[in-house]
């Protein structure tokens, strides 16, 4: 991992909601969770959750894959 990657990852986790999302996904590894389940468990509105998941994805902290109509994050 390069210094730039490490800084991006740490910056992504330096926010309460993103850290909670990451912890939840780690607890549910390797299966991951759909967006709906993440929102339900953390009681986050969809736009807020989408914003944080995008930040975690861009930092390389989570992956996403399409499952029919749903997105599964790991």
mmCIF file of the C-alpha atoms, coordinates in Angstrom:
data_MODEL
# 
_entry.id   MODEL 
# 
loop_
_atom_site.group_PDB 
_atom_site.id 
_atom_site.type_symbol 
_atom_site.label_atom_id 
_atom_site.label_alt_id 
_atom_site.label_comp_id 
_atom_site.label_asym_id 
_atom_site.label_entity_id 
_atom_site.label_seq_id 
_atom_site.pdbx_PDB_ins_code 
_atom_site.Cartn_x 
_atom_site.Cartn_y 
_atom_site.Cartn_z 
_atom_site.occupancy 
_atom_site.B_iso_or_equiv 
_atom_site.pdbx_formal_charge 
_atom_site.auth_seq_id 
_atom_site.auth_comp_id 
_atom_site.auth_asym_id 
_atom_site.auth_atom_id 
_atom_site.pdbx_PDB_model_num 
ATOM 1  C CA . UNK A 1 1  ? 0.000   0.000   0.000  1.00 0.00 ? 1  UNK A CA 1 
ATOM 2  C CA . UNK A 1 2  ? 1.392   3.368   -0.971 1.00 0.00 ? 2  UNK A CA 1 
ATOM 3  C CA . UNK A 1 3  ? 1.363   6.358   1.347  1.00 0.00 ? 3  UNK A CA 1 
ATOM 4  C CA . UNK A 1 4  ? -1.248  8.016   -0.872 1.00 0.00 ? 4  UNK A CA 1 
ATOM 5  C CA . UNK A 1 5  ? -3.525  4.967   -0.629 1.00 0.00 ? 5  UNK A CA 1 
ATOM 6  C CA . UNK A 1 6  ? -3.069  4.786   3.137  1.00 0.00 ? 6  UNK A CA 1 
ATOM 7  C CA . UNK A 1 7  ? -3.931  8.462   3.555  1.00 0.00 ? 7  UNK A CA 1 
ATOM 8  C CA . UNK A 1 8  ? -7.051  8.061   1.395  1.00 0.00 ? 8  UNK A CA 1 
ATOM 9  C CA . UNK A 1 9  ? -8.173  5.025   3.396  1.00 0.00 ? 9  UNK A CA 1 
ATOM 10 C CA . UNK A 1 10 ? -7.615  6.703   6.745  1.00 0.00 ? 10 UNK A CA 1 
ATOM 11 C CA . UNK A 1 11 ? -9.345  9.880   5.572  1.00 0.00 ? 11 UNK A CA 1 
ATOM 12 C CA . UNK A 1 12 ? -12.362 7.848   4.481  1.00 0.00 ? 12 UNK A CA 1 
ATOM 13 C CA . UNK A 1 13 ? -12.606 6.247   7.910  1.00 0.00 ? 13 UNK A CA 1 
ATOM 14 C CA . UNK A 1 14 ? -12.167 9.545   9.775  1.00 0.00 ? 14 UNK A CA 1 
ATOM 15 C CA . UNK A 1 15 ? -15.919 10.178  9.826  1.00 0.00 ? 15 UNK A CA 1 
ATOM 16 C CA . UNK A 1 16 ? -18.421 8.580   12.222 1.00 0.00 ? 16 UNK A CA 1 
ATOM 17 C CA . UNK A 1 17 ? -20.928 7.276   9.664  1.00 0.00 ? 17 UNK A CA 1 
ATOM 18 C CA . UNK A 1 18 ? -18.284 5.890   7.321  1.00 0.00 ? 18 UNK A CA 1 
ATOM 19 C CA . UNK A 1 19 ? -16.523 4.158   10.199 1.00 0.00 ? 19 UNK A CA 1 
ATOM 20 C CA . UNK A 1 20 ? -19.851 2.635   11.304 1.00 0.00 ? 20 UNK A CA 1 
ATOM 21 C CA . UNK A 1 21 ? -20.538 1.426   7.753  1.00 0.00 ? 21 UNK A CA 1 
ATOM 22 C CA . UNK A 1 22 ? -17.070 -0.097  7.469  1.00 0.00 ? 22 UNK A CA 1 
ATOM 23 C CA . UNK A 1 23 ? -17.388 -1.855  10.838 1.00 0.00 ? 23 UNK A CA 1 
ATOM 24 C CA . UNK A 1 24 ? -20.787 -3.254  9.882  1.00 0.00 ? 24 UNK A CA 1 
ATOM 25 C CA . UNK A 1 25 ? -19.405 -4.591  6.597  1.00 0.00 ? 25 UNK A CA 1 
ATOM 26 C CA . UNK A 1 26 ? -16.415 -6.167  8.355  1.00 0.00 ? 26 UNK A CA 1 
ATOM 27 C CA . UNK A 1 27 ? -18.793 -7.877  10.804 1.00 0.00 ? 27 UNK A CA 1 
ATOM 28 C CA . UNK A 1 28 ? -20.750 -9.258  7.838  1.00 0.00 ? 28 UNK A CA 1 
ATOM 29 C CA . UNK A 1 29 ? -17.767 -10.371 5.770  1.00 0.00 ? 29 UNK A CA 1 
ATOM 30 C CA . UNK A 1 30 ? -17.426 -12.119 3.407  1.00 0.00 ? 30 UNK A CA 1 
ATOM 31 C CA . UNK A 1 31 ? -21.109 -12.047 2.420  1.00 0.00 ? 31 UNK A CA 1 
ATOM 32 C CA . UNK A 1 32 ? -21.458 -8.278  2.700  1.00 0.00 ? 32 UNK A CA 1 
ATOM 33 C CA . UNK A 1 33 ? -24.760 -6.410  2.853  1.00 0.00 ? 33 UNK A CA 1 
ATOM 34 C CA . UNK A 1 34 ? -27.149 -4.755  0.455  1.00 0.00 ? 34 UNK A CA 1 
ATOM 35 C CA . UNK A 1 35 ? -27.685 -1.012  0.640  1.00 0.00 ? 35 UNK A CA 1 
ATOM 36 C CA . UNK A 1 36 ? -31.139 -1.500  2.139  1.00 0.00 ? 36 UNK A CA 1 
ATOM 37 C CA . UNK A 1 37 ? -29.818 -3.608  5.004  1.00 0.00 ? 37 UNK A CA 1 
ATOM 38 C CA . UNK A 1 38 ? -27.011 -1.157  5.733  1.00 0.00 ? 38 UNK A CA 1 
ATOM 39 C CA . UNK A 1 39 ? -29.485 1.734   5.817  1.00 0.00 ? 39 UNK A CA 1 
ATOM 40 C CA . UNK A 1 40 ? -31.863 -0.208  8.063  1.00 0.00 ? 40 UNK A CA 1 
ATOM 41 C CA . UNK A 1 41 ? -29.228 -1.290  10.569 1.00 0.00 ? 41 UNK A CA 1 
ATOM 42 C CA . UNK A 1 42 ? -27.542 2.107   10.815 1.00 0.00 ? 42 UNK A CA 1 
ATOM 43 C CA . UNK A 1 43 ? -30.735 4.150   10.373 1.00 0.00 ? 43 UNK A CA 1 
ATOM 44 C CA . UNK A 1 44 ? -29.175 6.349   7.698  1.00 0.00 ? 44 UNK A CA 1 
ATOM 45 C CA . UNK A 1 45 ? -31.222 8.055   4.972  1.00 0.00 ? 45 UNK A CA 1 
ATOM 46 C CA . UNK A 1 46 ? -30.538 6.766   1.452  1.00 0.00 ? 46 UNK A CA 1 
ATOM 47 C CA . UNK A 1 47 ? -28.835 9.929   0.115  1.00 0.00 ? 47 UNK A CA 1 
ATOM 48 C CA . UNK A 1 48 ? -26.517 10.108  3.128  1.00 0.00 ? 48 UNK A CA 1 
ATOM 49 C CA . UNK A 1 49 ? -25.661 6.414   2.890  1.00 0.00 ? 49 UNK A CA 1 
ATOM 50 C CA . UNK A 1 50 ? -24.997 6.702   -0.834 1.00 0.00 ? 50 UNK A CA 1 
ATOM 51 C CA . UNK A 1 51 ? -22.597 9.604   -0.244 1.00 0.00 ? 51 UNK A CA 1 
ATOM 52 C CA . UNK A 1 52 ? -20.634 7.674   2.392  1.00 0.00 ? 52 UNK A CA 1 
ATOM 53 C CA . UNK A 1 53 ? -20.539 4.420   0.409  1.00 0.00 ? 53 UNK A CA 1 
ATOM 54 C CA . UNK A 1 54 ? -19.186 6.323   -2.584 1.00 0.00 ? 54 UNK A CA 1 
ATOM 55 C CA . UNK A 1 55 ? -16.404 7.801   -0.442 1.00 0.00 ? 55 UNK A CA 1 
ATOM 56 C CA . UNK A 1 56 ? -15.478 4.374   0.952  1.00 0.00 ? 56 UNK A CA 1 
ATOM 57 C CA . UNK A 1 57 ? -15.531 2.826   -2.524 1.00 0.00 ? 57 UNK A CA 1 
ATOM 58 C CA . UNK A 1 58 ? -13.296 5.536   -4.002 1.00 0.00 ? 58 UNK A CA 1 
ATOM 59 C CA . UNK A 1 59 ? -10.838 5.057   -1.133 1.00 0.00 ? 59 UNK A CA 1 
ATOM 60 C CA . UNK A 1 60 ? -10.696 1.331   -1.910 1.00 0.00 ? 60 UNK A CA 1 
ATOM 61 C CA . UNK A 1 61 ? -12.113 0.371   1.494  1.00 0.00 ? 61 UNK A CA 1 
ATOM 62 C CA . UNK A 1 62 ? -15.185 -1.455  0.159  1.00 0.00 ? 62 UNK A CA 1 
ATOM 63 C CA . UNK A 1 63 ? -16.201 -3.173  -3.047 1.00 0.00 ? 63 UNK A CA 1 
ATOM 64 C CA . UNK A 1 64 ? -19.605 -3.212  -4.680 1.00 0.00 ? 64 UNK A CA 1 
ATOM 65 C CA . UNK A 1 65 ? -21.272 -5.612  -7.065 1.00 0.00 ? 65 UNK A CA 1 
ATOM 66 C CA . UNK A 1 66 ? -24.643 -5.648  -8.773 1.00 0.00 ? 66 UNK A CA 1 
ATOM 67 C CA . UNK A 1 67 ? -27.028 -8.450  -7.758 1.00 0.00 ? 67 UNK A CA 1 
ATOM 68 C CA . UNK A 1 68 ? -30.110 -8.061  -9.893 1.00 0.00 ? 68 UNK A CA 1 
ATOM 69 C CA . UNK A 1 69 ? -31.762 -4.863  -8.704 1.00 0.00 ? 69 UNK A CA 1 
ATOM 70 C CA . UNK A 1 70 ? -29.565 -4.607  -5.609 1.00 0.00 ? 70 UNK A CA 1 
ATOM 71 C CA . UNK A 1 71 ? -26.029 -3.460  -4.846 1.00 0.00 ? 71 UNK A CA 1 
ATOM 72 C CA . UNK A 1 72 ? -24.026 -5.568  -2.404 1.00 0.00 ? 72 UNK A CA 1 
ATOM 73 C CA . UNK A 1 73 ? -21.146 -3.963  -0.548 1.00 0.00 ? 73 UNK A CA 1 
ATOM 74 C CA . UNK A 1 74 ? -18.304 -5.904  0.984  1.00 0.00 ? 74 UNK A CA 1 
# 
